[in-house]
Amino acid sequence: MKLPTSFYKFWAFSVRSTMVNRRNVFAVFEMLFWPLIGIFSVGLLTRFLNLKADTVSFILIGAVTMNTVQIAQLDLSYALLYSVWSKSLKHEFIAPINLSHILVGSGLVGLLRGFLVFVIMGALSIFFFDMDLGKPGPDGLLWFLLGMFLNAAIIGALVLALVLRFGQRAEVAAWAFSYLMLLLCGLYYPISVLPKSFQVLAHFIPLTYFLDYFRHFYGFPLAWPHPLLYGFGQSVIYLFLSYGLVSLTLRSAYKRGTLLRLSD
Amino acid sequence: MTAAIAADGISKAFHTGLWGPAKQVLTDIDLQVASGAIFGVLGPNGAGKTTLISILATLLRPDTGRATVLGFDVVREAARLKERINLAASGAHFLWCLTVEDNLKFYGRLYGLGGRRLRDRVASLLELFGLGEFRQTTFERLSTGLKQRLALAKALINDPELLFLDEPTSGLDQDMAQHIREEILRLNRETGVTMLLTTHNLREAEMLCTEVAFLKQGRLVTGGRIPDLQKRLGLGDHLSLHFQDSPAPLDYARLPGVLTHRVADSRVELVLDRADERLPAILEAIFLTDKKLARIKVKPVDLEEIYREVTH
């Protein structure tokens, strides 16, 4: 069967991300170590504080979400950083590829890695802290996972734009972006505990709504009547905007000679 | 012969910082490269060679002017052009943790190759560049020469009609550089692929290029076939006359076709417009003086002299 040439272009970035992750011991470390630290440090804290089961679930959902989003966005964020670090950016961009090949190809690996982290952390939560991550059922899990991956894609695309504009210096943004977003979306607390001005900002973060949706299965009341509608609506808008931003930055990179400078 | 590359009035300036002043890197470049040629763009460091090649290779947008490569506009039809071109640059850089084979497969996929076609293409390139035994070696463990061979192999992964070679032998030892040059010549001979090569190694340009252009401070100062440039610039052949004792007492400046002359001990150095035409008359004049010649040496003008002439 002859596959369309575009498939191989997506596949190129998926295979590259997989290989880099497989051959880089730190990438494996990044994927397993931090989630383990995350779930145990937060889980043990809830045990020490002697919290009720529903509050434990509330907090552990936050820990699982943070690590899943963090790992899922990495492959996308690193898609161009690999090329910048290896100074091969011009070889990639002289080839007949477009942004979607990079975004989808690398993003798929991020999605798989994120899913793996979610499963591992979910299993640990069940086994060590009696928190049933499967309680929302297949539909609830699917929507929540999709929401997290969309958020990861938005972060990844924004980091790509920064890499194309600022090069290696943007590496730190790969982490900073997601931490900032996670701080505001009510990861370990309801957003009502945030200062008023930050609460307003939280309304513009789709993950806020997905967390709200997922937590309602654990007995917490919905803060909005249709959290999935708000979450997916915002996510789609932000995805389009971030894709547009990356496209604009790439166009500017062609004009400013950034692709060459980052290959030197 | 059809032009593989046609550039008309290409200019480019880079800004330093957001509001910094613009530095003009290329000014009003016109260029024609014939299909199947190996065309050399020569010039000192900072002359704008890499900027020019990058514009033609669709990696950089010109500020003004227009260029077509293989008939495609480098800005408006870049996507279609990219299918047909490729680039090998000095100081080969690829992803450090991928093997030689993985790197070639990665770039092959970017050109839409897959399955058996990709495997066959990679296998033939590994063989062509003697990389078979290093197929499982990661890029970071390759020697400089092997890295450069991989860069050339990668540049051929899509079987390009036009190849950009940006200082392809820079940083290589003499043997490896020579090997790469022979590969370039062989490729051009066997596949007819057009090549645009930048170098500041004049010997390399002399060995490889059918035509050259000289860049100086972003301007194309002259260009053409090397013999034509000689004629146009009035650069002649070198004639060395070694006498047995003292030089023949002649007014060398007045001899036919002499452009410059220098007398040193028993040796006279002449630069002639055309040695093949002028030599009989000069030898006859010497014969009439009864002075005996020990040795005569004729050397055609080389690219280095043209380079000196046009860049200083």
HADDOCK unambig.tbl for C-alpha pairs under 7 A between the chains (distance, minus, plus):
assign (segid A and resid 5 and name CA) (segid B and resid 112 and name CA) 4.11 0.50 0.50
assign (segid A and resid 5 and name CA) (segid B and resid 113 and name CA) 6.63 0.50 0.50
assign (segid A and resid 6 and name CA) (segid B and resid 112 and name CA) 6.21 0.50 0.50
assign (segid A and resid 8 and name CA) (segid B and resid 109 and name CA) 5.05 0.50 0.50
assign (segid A and resid 8 and name CA) (segid B and resid 110 and name CA) 6.82 0.50 0.50
assign (segid A and resid 8 and name CA) (segid B and resid 112 and name CA) 5.36 0.50 0.50
assign (segid A and resid 8 and name CA) (segid B and resid 113 and name CA) 6.56 0.50 0.50
assign (segid A and resid 8 and name CA) (segid B and resid 114 and name CA) 6.17 0.50 0.50
assign (segid A and resid 9 and name CA) (segid B and resid 109 and name CA) 5.35 0.50 0.50
assign (segid A and resid 9 and name CA) (segid B and resid 110 and name CA) 4.69 0.50 0.50
assign (segid A and resid 9 and name CA) (segid B and resid 112 and name CA) 5.87 0.50 0.50
assign (segid A and resid 12 and name CA) (segid B and resid 106 and name CA) 5.33 0.50 0.50
assign (segid A and resid 12 and name CA) (segid B and resid 109 and name CA) 5.39 0.50 0.50
assign (segid A and resid 12 and name CA) (segid B and resid 110 and name CA) 6.27 0.50 0.50
assign (segid A and resid 20 and name CA) (segid B and resid 97 and name CA) 6.69 0.50 0.50
assign (segid A and resid 23 and name CA) (segid B and resid 97 and name CA) 6.93 0.50 0.50
assign (segid A and resid 83 and name CA) (segid B and resid 95 and name CA) 6.96 0.50 0.50
assign (segid A and resid 86 and name CA) (segid B and resid 93 and name CA) 6.07 0.50 0.50
assign (segid A and resid 86 and name CA) (segid B and resid 94 and name CA) 5.59 0.50 0.50
assign (segid A and resid 86 and name CA) (segid B and resid 95 and name CA) 5.08 0.50 0.50
assign (segid A and resid 86 and name CA) (segid B and resid 96 and name CA) 6.46 0.50 0.50
assign (segid A and resid 87 and name CA) (segid B and resid 93 and name CA) 5.65 0.50 0.50
assign (segid A and resid 87 and name CA) (segid B and resid 94 and name CA) 6.83 0.50 0.50
assign (segid A and resid 88 and name CA) (segid B and resid 93 and name CA) 5.43 0.50 0.50
assign (segid A and resid 88 and name CA) (segid B and resid 94 and name CA) 5.28 0.50 0.50
assign (segid A and resid 90 and name CA) (segid B and resid 59 and name CA) 6.97 0.50 0.50
assign (segid A and resid 93 and name CA) (segid B and resid 59 and name CA) 6.99 0.50 0.50
assign (segid A and resid 94 and name CA) (segid B and resid 57 and name CA) 6.91 0.50 0.50
assign (segid A and resid 94 and name CA) (segid B and resid 58 and name CA) 6.75 0.50 0.50
assign (segid A and resid 94 and name CA) (segid B and resid 59 and name CA) 6.36 0.50 0.50
assign (segid A and resid 94 and name CA) (segid B and resid 82 and name CA) 6.14 0.50 0.50
assign (segid A and resid 94 and name CA) (segid B and resid 86 and name CA) 6.84 0.50 0.50
assign (segid A and resid 95 and name CA) (segid B and resid 82 and name CA) 5.66 0.50 0.50
assign (segid A and resid 95 and name CA) (segid B and resid 83 and name CA) 6.88 0.50 0.50
assign (segid A and resid 95 and name CA) (segid B and resid 110 and name CA) 6.17 0.50 0.50
assign (segid A and resid 95 and name CA) (segid B and resid 111 and name CA) 6.30 0.50 0.50
assign (segid A and resid 96 and name CA) (segid B and resid 79 and name CA) 5.72 0.50 0.50
assign (segid A and resid 96 and name CA) (segid B and resid 82 and name CA) 5.11 0.50 0.50
assign (segid A and resid 96 and name CA) (segid B and resid 83 and name CA) 5.71 0.50 0.50
assign (segid A and resid 96 and name CA) (segid B and resid 110 and name CA) 6.82 0.50 0.50
assign (segid A and resid 96 and name CA) (segid B and resid 111 and name CA) 6.25 0.50 0.50
assign (segid A and resid 97 and name CA) (segid B and resid 110 and name CA) 6.48 0.50 0.50
assign (segid A and resid 254 and name CA) (segid B and resid 59 and name CA) 6.11 0.50 0.50
assign (segid A and resid 254 and name CA) (segid B and resid 60 and name CA) 4.76 0.50 0.50
assign (segid A and resid 254 and name CA) (segid B and resid 61 and name CA) 5.70 0.50 0.50
assign (segid A and resid 255 and name CA) (segid B and resid 60 and name CA) 5.82 0.50 0.50
assign (segid A and resid 255 and name CA) (segid B and resid 61 and name CA) 4.99 0.50 0.50
assign (segid A and resid 256 and name CA) (segid B and resid 14 and name CA) 6.64 0.50 0.50
assign (segid A and resid 257 and name CA) (segid B and resid 60 and name CA) 5.81 0.50 0.50
